[in-house]
Amino acid sequence: SASDVLQAVDKFCTSRHWMMHVGPEKGEILTGALREAMDAKLASQLGSYCCYSSILMAREFYKQQYAKLNSHLFTVEINPEYAKVAAEMARLSGLNGKITVHEISYNGHDTDVDTIDFLFIDHDKDMYKADLIKLESAGLVRQGTKVVADNVLFAQIDDYIEYV
């Protein structure tokens, strides 16, 4: 189940080896933000790594019964190895029908998506602002899209903070 996969990742990170993932504490903030976007049907994530955040968000769709609204989460990962791991983790979670992993560098045109209702940015910190602007220019992020970004204070992503 999705919960089992998330717990296994958390346990591995606390008992064996640190990994760059949102984790349970920031995960609560992320899912809280998703709950606030009550009408969200389409969520997207830039940066997938091990698919933890995507599984967390897709599970939240189910908890909130968004599944009835044909909700879906697209995650974009530039690293082929991470994309492969993310796709397998989505499969193991049982949510692979609700999560699509794209192994691409986002250029603003590589998607069949109309507009994004909820965007989670958690990839190359130097690309936060540039990729958000690409999404806006492509019409994928619009007024009303809820945008959440990880590590903006810790990594001091000032250009992104000033932009939003």
Residue frames as a rotation matrix with the C-alpha (Angstrom) as fourth column:
SER 1
0.575 0.818 0.000 0.00
0.818 -0.575 0.000 0.00
0.000 0.000 -1.000 0.00
ALA 2
0.385 -0.381 0.841 0.99
0.195 -0.857 -0.477 3.65
0.902 0.347 -0.255 -0.31
SER 3
0.786 -0.047 0.617 1.28
-0.578 -0.412 0.704 3.96
0.221 -0.910 -0.351 3.47
ASP 4
0.834 -0.494 0.244 3.57
0.314 0.791 0.526 0.92
-0.453 -0.362 0.815 3.62
VAL 5
0.376 -0.706 0.600 5.87
0.810 -0.064 -0.583 2.36
0.450 0.705 0.548 0.95
LEU 6
0.445 -0.169 0.879 6.06
-0.217 -0.973 -0.077 5.74
0.869 -0.157 -0.470 2.69
GLN 7
0.883 -0.088 0.460 6.74
-0.450 0.117 0.885 4.11
-0.131 -0.989 0.064 6.07
ALA 8
0.718 -0.653 0.241 9.47
0.660 0.748 0.061 1.92
-0.220 0.116 0.969 4.56
VAL 9
0.256 -0.618 0.743 11.21
0.505 -0.570 -0.648 4.97
0.824 0.541 0.166 3.09
ASP 10
0.576 0.011 0.818 10.91
-0.540 -0.746 0.390 6.87
0.614 -0.666 -0.423 6.38
LYS 11
0.939 -0.213 0.269 12.26
-0.091 0.601 0.794 3.91
-0.331 -0.771 0.545 8.36
PHE 12
0.524 -0.780 0.342 15.19
0.833 0.387 -0.395 3.47
0.175 0.492 0.853 5.97
CYS 13
0.256 -0.404 0.878 16.03
0.179 -0.873 -0.454 7.17
0.950 0.274 -0.152 6.24
THR 14
0.614 0.015 0.789 15.96
-0.691 -0.473 0.546 7.22
0.381 -0.881 -0.280 10.04
SER 15
0.814 -0.234 0.532 17.66
-0.254 0.680 0.688 3.90
-0.522 -0.695 0.495 10.70
ARG 16
0.513 -0.607 0.607 20.03
0.726 0.684 0.071 3.33
-0.459 0.405 0.791 7.80
HIS 17
-0.602 -0.734 0.314 20.83
0.767 -0.422 0.482 6.20
-0.221 0.531 0.818 5.47
TRP 18
-0.154 0.508 -0.848 19.62
0.040 -0.854 -0.519 9.77
-0.987 -0.114 0.111 5.00
MET 19
-0.467 0.076 0.881 17.88
0.880 0.131 0.456 10.48
-0.080 0.989 -0.128 1.68
MET 20
-0.951 0.180 -0.251 16.59
-0.195 -0.980 0.038 13.68
-0.239 0.085 0.967 0.15
HIS 21
-0.483 0.875 0.029 12.87
0.590 0.300 0.750 13.29
0.648 0.379 -0.661 0.55
VAL 22
-0.080 0.534 0.842 10.13
-0.314 -0.815 0.487 15.40
0.946 -0.226 0.233 2.09
GLY 23
-0.893 -0.264 -0.365 9.61
0.203 0.488 -0.849 13.09
0.402 -0.832 -0.382 5.07
PRO 24
-0.228 0.897 -0.378 6.66
0.921 0.324 0.215 12.94
0.315 -0.299 -0.901 7.43
GLU 25
-0.246 0.143 -0.959 6.95
0.633 -0.725 -0.271 16.43
-0.734 -0.673 0.088 8.98
LYS 26
-0.734 -0.035 -0.678 7.13
-0.395 -0.791 0.468 18.42
-0.553 0.611 0.566 5.75
GLY 27
-0.895 0.445 -0.004 4.79
0.301 0.612 0.731 15.83
0.328 0.654 -0.682 4.25
GLU 28
-0.202 0.836 -0.510 2.07
0.913 -0.028 -0.408 17.04
-0.355 -0.548 -0.758 6.62
ILE 29
-0.297 0.032 -0.954 2.60
-0.069 -0.998 -0.012 20.59
-0.952 0.063 0.299 5.37
LEU 30
-0.938 -0.124 -0.323 2.46
-0.326 0.008 0.945 19.42
-0.115 0.992 -0.048 1.76
THR 31
-0.677 0.734 -0.059 -0.72
0.654 0.637 0.408 17.39
0.337 0.237 -0.911 2.18
GLY 32
-0.163 0.593 -0.788 -2.27
0.676 -0.515 -0.527 20.24
-0.719 -0.619 -0.318 4.17
ALA 33
-0.567 -0.108 -0.816 -1.61
-0.392 -0.836 0.383 22.57
-0.724 0.538 0.432 1.25
LEU 34
-0.960 0.237 -0.150 -3.13
-0.019 0.480 0.877 20.02
0.280 0.845 -0.456 -1.12
ARG 35
-0.417 0.847 -0.330 -6.23
0.902 0.341 -0.266 19.75
-0.113 -0.408 -0.906 1.09
GLU 36
-0.277 0.272 -0.922 -6.58
0.173 -0.930 -0.326 23.55
-0.945 -0.249 0.210 0.88
ALA 37
-0.735 0.030 -0.677 -6.78
-0.654 -0.296 0.696 23.21
-0.179 0.955 0.237 -2.91
MET 38
-0.304 0.684 0.664 -10.13
-0.299 0.593 -0.748 21.46
-0.905 -0.425 0.024 -2.54
ASP 39
0.722 0.668 -0.180 -11.00
-0.352 0.130 -0.927 21.51
-0.596 0.732 0.329 -6.24
ALA 40
-0.200 -0.893 -0.403 -7.60
-0.903 0.008 0.430 20.24
-0.381 0.450 -0.808 -7.41
LYS 41
0.876 0.431 0.217 -7.94
-0.289 0.829 -0.478 17.48
-0.385 0.356 0.851 -9.98
LEU 42
0.742 -0.667 0.066 -4.50
0.418 0.383 -0.824 17.70
0.525 0.639 0.563 -11.51
ALA 43
0.809 -0.586 -0.051 -1.33
-0.248 -0.418 0.874 17.97
-0.533 -0.694 -0.484 -9.48
SER 44
0.760 -0.649 -0.038 2.19
0.182 0.268 -0.946 18.09
0.624 0.712 0.322 -10.83
GLN 45
0.793 -0.599 -0.111 5.61
0.062 -0.101 0.993 17.79
-0.606 -0.794 -0.043 -9.27
LEU 46
0.697 -0.702 -0.149 8.94
-0.386 -0.192 -0.902 18.96
0.605 0.686 -0.405 -10.63
GLY 47
-0.450 -0.874 0.182 11.57
-0.745 0.255 -0.616 16.56
0.492 -0.413 -0.766 -9.31
SER 48
0.562 0.759 -0.329 10.65
-0.517 0.633 0.576 13.08
0.646 -0.154 0.748 -8.23
TYR 49
-0.367 -0.827 0.426 13.70
-0.918 0.248 -0.308 11.33
0.149 -0.505 -0.850 -6.78
CYS 50
-0.999 -0.041 0.012 12.10
-0.043 0.979 -0.197 8.27
-0.004 -0.197 -0.980 -5.13
CYS 51
-0.478 0.877 0.047 8.45
0.110 0.007 0.994 9.30
0.872 0.480 -0.100 -5.72
TYR 52
-0.723 0.168 -0.670 7.83
0.691 0.175 -0.701 9.84
0.000 -0.970 -0.242 -1.98
SER 53
-0.778 0.408 -0.478 6.07
-0.187 -0.876 -0.444 13.20
-0.600 -0.256 0.758 -2.41
SER 54
-0.623 0.553 -0.553 4.08
-0.671 -0.015 0.741 11.98
0.402 0.833 0.381 -5.39
ILE 55
-0.532 0.411 -0.741 2.86
0.429 0.884 0.182 8.94
0.730 -0.221 -0.647 -3.47
LEU 56
-0.778 0.197 -0.597 2.02
0.524 -0.320 -0.789 11.18
-0.346 -0.927 0.145 -0.52
MET 57
-0.720 0.505 -0.476 -0.03
-0.562 -0.827 -0.026 13.54
-0.407 0.249 0.879 -2.70
ALA 58
-0.541 0.534 -0.650 -1.77
-0.457 0.462 0.760 10.76
0.706 0.708 -0.006 -4.67
ARG 59
-0.644 0.291 -0.707 -2.67
0.657 0.684 -0.317 9.05
0.391 -0.669 -0.632 -1.39
GLU 60
-0.797 0.343 -0.497 -4.13
0.128 -0.708 -0.695 12.36
-0.590 -0.618 0.520 -0.17
PHE 61
-0.668 0.589 -0.455 -6.29
-0.701 -0.291 0.652 12.55
0.252 0.754 0.607 -3.30
TYR 62
-0.432 0.485 -0.760 -7.72
0.151 0.870 0.469 9.17
0.889 0.088 -0.449 -2.31
LYS 63
-0.748 0.120 -0.653 -8.16
0.663 0.071 -0.746 10.11
-0.043 -0.990 -0.133 1.35
GLN 64
-0.702 0.458 -0.545 -10.13
-0.220 -0.868 -0.446 13.18
-0.677 -0.193 0.710 0.35
GLN 65
0.027 0.711 0.702 -12.11
0.529 0.586 -0.614 11.13
-0.848 0.388 -0.360 -2.18
TYR 66
0.030 -0.115 -0.993 -10.72
-0.659 -0.749 0.067 13.21
-0.751 0.653 -0.098 -5.02
ALA 67
-0.828 -0.389 0.404 -10.33
-0.016 0.737 0.676 9.92
-0.561 0.553 -0.617 -6.91
LYS 68
0.000 0.924 0.383 -13.98
0.729 0.262 -0.632 10.22
-0.684 0.280 -0.674 -7.90
LEU 69
0.700 0.236 -0.674 -13.06
-0.125 -0.889 -0.441 13.44
-0.703 0.393 -0.593 -9.68
ASN 70
0.843 -0.419 0.336 -10.50
0.510 0.430 -0.745 11.72
0.168 0.800 0.576 -11.93
SER 71
0.787 -0.615 -0.041 -7.59
-0.515 -0.693 0.505 13.27
-0.339 -0.377 -0.862 -10.10
HIS 72
0.783 -0.617 0.084 -4.08
0.571 0.659 -0.489 12.58
0.246 0.430 0.869 -11.36
LEU 73
0.694 -0.658 -0.292 -0.53
-0.232 -0.589 0.774 13.50
-0.682 -0.469 -0.561 -10.48
PHE 74
0.836 -0.527 0.153 2.21
0.306 0.216 -0.927 14.02
0.456 0.822 0.342 -13.06
THR 75
0.685 -0.695 -0.217 5.79
-0.008 -0.304 0.953 14.09
-0.728 -0.651 -0.214 -11.87
VAL 76
0.898 -0.437 -0.037 8.67
-0.119 -0.162 -0.980 15.27
0.423 0.885 -0.198 -14.04
GLU 77
0.657 -0.735 0.166 12.15
-0.021 0.202 0.979 13.89
-0.754 -0.647 0.117 -13.41
ILE 78
0.655 -0.479 -0.584 15.23
-0.754 -0.369 -0.544 14.71
0.045 0.796 -0.603 -15.48
ASN 79
-0.418 -0.858 0.297 17.43
-0.880 0.464 0.103 11.94
-0.227 -0.218 -0.949 -14.04
PRO 80
-0.026 0.445 -0.895 16.69
-0.692 0.638 0.338 8.62
0.721 0.628 0.291 -15.83
GLU 81
-0.704 -0.283 -0.652 17.69
0.207 0.796 -0.569 6.53
0.680 -0.535 -0.502 -12.80
TYR 82
-0.911 0.412 0.007 15.46
-0.165 -0.349 -0.922 8.50
-0.378 -0.842 0.386 -10.45
ALA 83
-0.247 0.856 -0.453 12.59
-0.969 -0.206 0.138 8.31
0.025 0.473 0.880 -12.95
LYS 84
-0.259 0.086 -0.962 12.92
-0.284 0.945 0.161 4.53
0.923 0.315 -0.220 -13.10
VAL 85
-0.906 -0.096 -0.412 12.94
0.356 0.353 -0.865 4.27
0.229 -0.931 -0.285 -9.30
ALA 86
-0.754 0.655 -0.054 9.98
-0.533 -0.658 -0.532 6.66
-0.384 -0.372 0.845 -9.07
ALA 87
-0.140 0.718 -0.682 7.92
-0.859 0.255 0.444 4.60
0.493 0.648 0.581 -11.51
GLU 88
-0.412 -0.067 -0.909 8.66
0.160 0.977 -0.144 1.41
0.897 -0.204 -0.392 -9.57
MET 89
-0.978 0.066 -0.198 7.81
0.185 -0.169 -0.968 3.07
-0.098 -0.983 0.153 -6.25
ALA 90
-0.479 0.859 -0.178 4.51
-0.869 -0.493 -0.037 4.30
-0.120 0.137 0.983 -7.71
ARG 91
-0.102 0.405 -0.909 3.78
-0.482 0.779 0.401 0.73
0.870 0.479 0.115 -8.82
LEU 92
-0.694 -0.246 -0.677 4.64
0.389 0.663 -0.640 -0.69
0.606 -0.707 -0.364 -5.40
SER 93
-0.942 0.336 0.024 2.36
-0.230 -0.589 -0.775 1.88
-0.247 -0.735 0.632 -3.74
GLY 94
-0.446 0.815 0.369 -0.60
0.797 0.549 -0.249 0.69
-0.406 0.183 -0.895 -5.78
LEU 95
0.341 0.566 -0.751 -1.13
0.217 -0.824 -0.523 4.25
-0.915 0.015 -0.404 -7.01
ASN 96
-0.689 -0.713 0.129 0.60
0.278 -0.096 0.956 3.90
-0.669 0.694 0.264 -10.37
GLY 97
-0.222 0.696 0.682 -2.77
0.963 0.047 0.266 4.49
0.153 0.716 -0.681 -12.07
LYS 98
0.820 0.526 -0.225 -2.90
0.567 -0.800 0.196 7.89
-0.077 -0.288 -0.955 -10.37
ILE 99
0.415 -0.777 -0.473 0.78
-0.225 -0.591 0.775 8.83
-0.881 -0.215 -0.420 -10.83
THR 100
0.899 -0.247 0.362 2.52
0.424 0.278 -0.862 9.33
0.112 0.928 0.355 -14.17
VAL 101
0.330 -0.878 -0.346 6.30
0.190 -0.297 0.936 9.68
-0.925 -0.374 0.069 -14.11
HIS 102
0.983 -0.092 0.159 7.79
0.133 -0.242 -0.961 11.62
0.127 0.966 -0.226 -17.04
GLU 103
0.226 -0.966 -0.122 11.52
0.654 0.058 0.754 11.37
-0.722 -0.250 0.645 -17.63
ILE 104
0.367 -0.072 0.927 12.09
0.799 -0.486 -0.354 14.70
0.477 0.871 -0.121 -19.33
SER 105
-0.751 -0.443 -0.490 13.61
0.586 -0.789 -0.185 18.10
-0.304 -0.426 0.852 -18.87
TYR 106
0.220 0.966 -0.139 10.63
0.758 -0.259 -0.598 20.43
-0.614 0.027 -0.789 -18.80
ASN 107
-0.838 -0.507 0.204 10.53
0.514 -0.603 0.610 22.72
-0.186 0.616 0.766 -21.82
GLY 108
-0.618 0.663 -0.422 6.93
-0.403 -0.728 -0.554 23.88
-0.675 -0.173 0.717 -21.60
HIS 109
-0.082 0.590 -0.803 5.59
-0.996 -0.012 0.093 21.64
0.045 0.807 0.588 -24.33
ASP 110
-0.739 -0.353 -0.574 6.13
-0.406 0.913 -0.038 18.00
0.538 0.205 -0.818 -23.28
THR 111
-0.878 0.460 0.135 2.73
0.092 0.440 -0.893 17.32
-0.470 -0.772 -0.428 -21.80
ASP 112
-0.600 0.772 0.208 -0.87
0.448 0.109 0.888 16.65
0.663 0.626 -0.411 -22.72
VAL 113
-0.373 0.406 -0.834 -1.95
0.880 -0.130 -0.457 18.48
-0.294 -0.905 -0.309 -19.57
ASP 114
0.329 0.585 0.741 -4.38
0.710 -0.671 0.215 21.37
0.623 0.455 -0.636 -19.92
THR 115
0.153 -0.327 0.933 -3.72
-0.512 -0.833 -0.208 23.27
0.845 -0.446 -0.295 -16.68
ILE 116
-0.480 -0.421 -0.770 -2.22
0.475 0.613 -0.631 22.37
0.738 -0.668 -0.095 -13.33
ASP 117
0.592 0.764 0.257 -4.32
0.103 -0.388 0.916 22.90
0.799 -0.516 -0.309 -10.20
PHE 118
0.913 -0.348 0.214 -1.56
-0.254 -0.073 0.965 22.13
-0.321 -0.935 -0.155 -7.68
LEU 119
0.610 -0.776 -0.159 2.19
-0.047 0.166 -0.985 22.33
0.791 0.609 0.065 -8.32
PHE 120
0.891 -0.453 0.028 4.93
0.022 0.106 0.994 21.05
-0.453 -0.885 0.105 -6.02
ILE 121
0.687 -0.724 -0.063 8.43
-0.330 -0.234 -0.915 22.23
0.647 0.649 -0.400 -6.94
ASP 122
0.710 -0.478 0.517 11.25
-0.428 0.289 0.856 20.13
-0.559 -0.829 0.000 -5.51
HIS 123
0.828 -0.447 0.339 13.99
0.559 0.596 -0.577 19.72
0.056 0.667 0.743 -8.11
ASP 124
-0.200 -0.955 0.219 17.15
0.921 -0.259 -0.290 21.60
0.333 0.144 0.932 -9.16
LYS 125
0.187 0.308 -0.933 17.11
0.793 -0.608 -0.042 24.62
-0.580 -0.732 -0.358 -6.86
ASP 126
-0.699 -0.524 -0.487 18.67
0.129 -0.762 0.635 26.81
-0.703 0.381 0.600 -9.57
MET 127
-0.925 0.337 0.177 15.68
0.209 0.060 0.976 26.11
0.318 0.939 -0.126 -11.83
TYR 128
-0.456 0.807 -0.375 12.73
0.740 0.111 -0.663 26.89
-0.493 -0.580 -0.648 -9.53
LYS 129
-0.104 0.418 -0.902 12.03
-0.132 -0.905 -0.404 30.36
-0.986 0.077 0.150 -10.93
ALA 130
-0.704 -0.247 -0.665 12.88
-0.654 -0.140 0.744 29.56
-0.277 0.959 -0.063 -14.56
ASP 131
-0.930 0.359 -0.079 10.71
0.296 0.859 0.417 26.44
0.217 0.365 -0.905 -14.65
LEU 132
-0.278 0.860 -0.428 7.80
0.632 -0.172 -0.756 28.19
-0.723 -0.480 -0.496 -12.93
ILE 133
-0.230 0.135 -0.964 7.99
-0.495 -0.869 -0.003 30.92
-0.838 0.477 0.267 -15.58
LYS 134
-0.927 -0.116 -0.357 8.02
-0.369 0.456 0.810 28.25
0.069 0.882 -0.466 -18.34
LEU 135
-0.697 0.714 -0.064 4.91
0.709 0.674 -0.205 26.66
-0.103 -0.189 -0.977 -16.86
GLU 136
-0.089 0.651 -0.754 3.20
0.259 -0.716 -0.648 30.05
-0.962 -0.253 -0.105 -16.64
SER 137
-0.490 -0.192 -0.850 4.17
-0.657 -0.559 0.505 30.95
-0.572 0.807 0.148 -20.21
ALA 138
-0.971 0.123 -0.205 2.82
-0.043 0.754 0.655 27.63
0.236 0.645 -0.727 -21.46
GLY 139
-0.238 0.942 0.237 -0.49
-0.759 -0.333 0.560 28.35
0.607 -0.047 0.794 -19.70
LEU 140
-0.148 0.132 -0.980 -0.11
0.290 0.953 0.084 25.33
0.945 -0.272 -0.179 -17.42
VAL 141
-0.468 0.015 -0.884 0.16
0.867 -0.184 -0.462 27.42
-0.170 -0.983 0.073 -14.26
ARG 142
-0.247 0.529 0.812 -2.51
0.401 -0.708 0.582 30.07
0.882 0.469 -0.037 -14.09
GLN 143
-0.610 0.174 0.773 -4.07
-0.677 -0.622 -0.394 32.36
0.412 -0.763 0.497 -11.55
GLY 144
0.489 0.803 0.340 -5.59
-0.861 0.382 0.335 30.03
0.139 -0.457 0.879 -8.97
THR 145
0.466 -0.437 -0.770 -2.94
0.115 0.892 -0.437 27.31
0.877 0.115 0.466 -9.28
LYS 146
0.922 -0.222 0.318 -1.62
-0.352 -0.139 0.926 26.54
-0.162 -0.965 -0.206 -5.80
VAL 147
0.451 -0.856 -0.253 2.19
-0.077 0.245 -0.966 26.43
0.889 0.455 0.045 -5.92
VAL 148
0.927 -0.255 0.274 4.26
-0.252 0.115 0.961 24.89
-0.277 -0.960 0.043 -3.11
ALA 149
0.497 -0.831 -0.250 8.06
-0.250 0.139 -0.958 24.73
0.831 0.538 -0.138 -3.18
ASP 150
0.891 -0.263 -0.370 10.43
0.453 0.511 0.731 22.84
-0.003 -0.819 0.574 -0.91
ASN 151
0.180 -0.959 -0.220 13.76
0.955 0.116 0.274 24.12
-0.237 -0.259 0.936 0.44
VAL 152
0.483 0.010 0.875 13.29
0.543 -0.787 -0.291 27.77
0.686 0.616 -0.386 -0.54
LEU 153
0.898 -0.176 0.403 14.48
-0.403 -0.696 0.594 29.11
0.176 -0.696 -0.696 2.81
PHE 154
0.679 -0.648 0.344 17.12
0.140 0.575 0.806 26.47
-0.720 -0.499 0.481 3.56
ALA 155
0.093 -0.643 0.760 18.65
0.951 0.284 0.124 26.71
-0.296 0.711 0.638 0.07
GLN 156
-0.163 -0.103 -0.981 18.16
0.177 -0.981 0.073 30.50
-0.971 -0.162 0.179 -0.01
ILE 157
-0.452 0.117 0.884 16.40
0.889 0.146 0.435 30.52
-0.078 0.982 -0.170 -3.37
ASP 158
-0.454 0.196 -0.869 15.97
0.316 -0.877 -0.362 34.28
-0.833 -0.439 0.336 -3.22
ASP 159
-0.922 0.114 -0.369 15.18
-0.375 -0.490 0.787 34.89
-0.091 0.864 0.494 -6.90
TYR 160
-0.603 0.745 -0.286 12.26
0.442 0.610 0.658 32.45
0.665 0.270 -0.697 -6.67
ILE 161
-0.297 0.476 -0.828 11.03
0.914 -0.110 -0.391 33.93
-0.277 -0.873 -0.402 -3.38
GLU 162
-0.672 0.001 -0.740 11.13
-0.030 -0.999 0.027 37.46
-0.740 0.041 0.672 -4.81
TYR 163
-0.934 0.295 -0.199 9.31
-0.209 0.000 0.978 36.31
0.289 0.955 0.062 -7.95
VAL 164
-0.344 0.856 -0.385 6.40
0.625 0.515 0.587 34.67
0.701 -0.039 -0.712 -6.15
